[in-house]
Amino acid sequence: MDSNKPHFVSSAFKKDEEYIHWLQKVKEQYRSSQAKAAMRVNDAMTSSIGSSVMTLWI
């Protein structure tokens, strides 16, 4: 099989409960990481804007 071509899991693949649970955990961790990253960006932007405003007032 050419490693550059996509391959697909056959339709005979069965999702067992362990796989479903694992996939849910992966999705939760991904969403959590996205939220944490967004909060860090917002904190940095707020700090930067706050510094700019304080400079204007001084």
C-alpha positions in Angstrom: 0.0 0.0 0.0 1.3 3.5 -0.9 1.9 5.3 2.4 1.0 8.7 0.8 -2.5 7.6 -0.1 -5.3 7.7 2.5 -6.6 4.4 3.7 -9.9 3.8 5.4 -11.1 1.4 8.1 -13.4 -1.2 6.8 -17.1 -0.9 7.5 -16.8 -4.1 9.5 -15.0 -2.0 12.2 -17.2 -2.0 15.3 -17.1 0.7 17.9 -17.0 -1.0 21.3 -17.7 0.8 24.5 -14.0 1.2 25.4 -13.3 3.0 22.1 -16.3 5.3 22.5 -15.2 6.2 26.0 -11.6 6.8 24.8 -12.8 9.0 21.9 -15.0 11.0 24.3 -12.1 11.6 26.6 -9.9 12.8 23.7 -12.6 15.2 22.5 -13.0 16.6 26.1 -9.2 17.1 26.4 -9.1 18.8 23.0 -11.9 21.2 23.9 -10.4 21.9 27.3 -7.0 22.7 25.7 -8.7 25.0 23.2 -10.5 26.9 26.0 -7.3 27.2 28.1 -5.5 28.6 25.1 -8.2 31.1 24.4 -8.2 32.3 28.0 -4.4 32.8 27.9 -4.7 34.8 24.7 -7.5 36.9 26.2 -5.4 37.5 29.4 -2.4 38.6 27.3 -4.5 40.9 25.1 -6.2 42.4 28.2 -2.9 43.0 29.9 -1.5 44.6 26.8 -4.5 46.9 26.3 -4.5 47.7 30.0 -0.8 48.7 29.8 -1.6 50.9 26.8 -4.5 52.6 28.6 -2.4 53.3 31.7 0.4 54.8 29.6 -2.1 57.2 28.1 -3.3 58.3 31.5 0.1 58.9 32.9 
